[in-house]
């Protein structure tokens, strides 16, 4: 398990519903998918953005980069949480528009900070 200096233990936390509204979900015209892989290329976890759930790790990195209002789980952080502390070597982020075509999915500053803090070596995304 990776040793991290974070305010929570990734192994024992669970997702919780956000107290915010769900209006944003109806207006999104794309889907974002993140996948985490180990050093051998085995898939550890895959996750989509959530517009109904939040997590202390999401809030921690959002505050750290100056975006405390970004409380909903991003796909990258959601996938990292699903790994339950297993070492992640590579993370991929994919965005698909309403027609199912790939679009730019470079991780946002919040997710970039999380990826950096976790020491993930390889980051790939659709362009």
Long-range contacts (C-beta under 8 A, 24 or more apart in sequence): 1-85, 1-86, 1-87, 2-85, 2-87, 2-88, 2-118, 2-119, 4-117, 4-118, 6-57, 6-60, 6-117, 7-56, 7-60, 8-56, 8-57, 8-60, 10-57, 10-80, 10-81, 10-83, 10-84, 10-85, 11-84, 11-85, 13-55, 13-56, 13-57, 13-81, 15-50, 15-53, 15-54, 15-55, 15-73, 15-78, 15-81, 16-53, 16-54, 16-55, 17-52, 17-53, 17-54, 18-52, 18-53, 18-54, 18-71, 18-72, 20-54, 20-71, 20-72, 22-51, 22-52, 24-51, 24-72, 25-51, 25-52, 29-97, 29-98, 30-95, 30-96, 30-97, 30-98, 30-103, 31-95, 31-96, 32-74, 32-75, 32-93, 32-94, 32-95, 32-105, 33-75, 33-93, 33-94, 33-95, 33-96, 34-74, 34-75, 34-76, 34-78, 34-79, 34-91, 34-92, 34-93, 34-94, 35-79, 35-91, 35-92, 35-94, 36-79, 36-80, 36-82, 36-83, 36-88, 36-90, 36-91, 36-120, 37-88, 37-89, 37-90, 37-91, 37-92, 38-86, 38-87, 38-88, 38-89, 39-87, 39-89, 41-90, 44-82, 44-83, 44-86, 44-88, 45-79, 45-80, 45-82, 45-83, 46-79, 46-82, 47-73, 47-75, 47-78, 47-79, 47-81, 47-82, 48-75, 48-78, 49-73, 49-74, 49-75, 49-78, 50-78, 55-81, 57-81, 57-114, 58-110, 61-110, 61-111, 61-113, 61-114, 61-117, 62-110, 64-113, 65-109, 65-110, 65-113, 67-109, 67-110, 70-108, 70-110, 74-108, 74-110, 74-111, 76-107, 76-111, 76-114, 76-115, 77-110, 77-111, 77-114, 80-114, 80-118, 88-118, 88-120, 89-120, 89-121, 89-122, 90-120, 90-121, 90-122, 90-123, 90-124, 91-115, 91-120, 91-122, 91-123, 91-124, 92-123, 92-124, 92-125, 93-123, 93-124, 93-125, 93-126, 94-125, 94-126, 95-125, 95-126, 102-126, 102-127
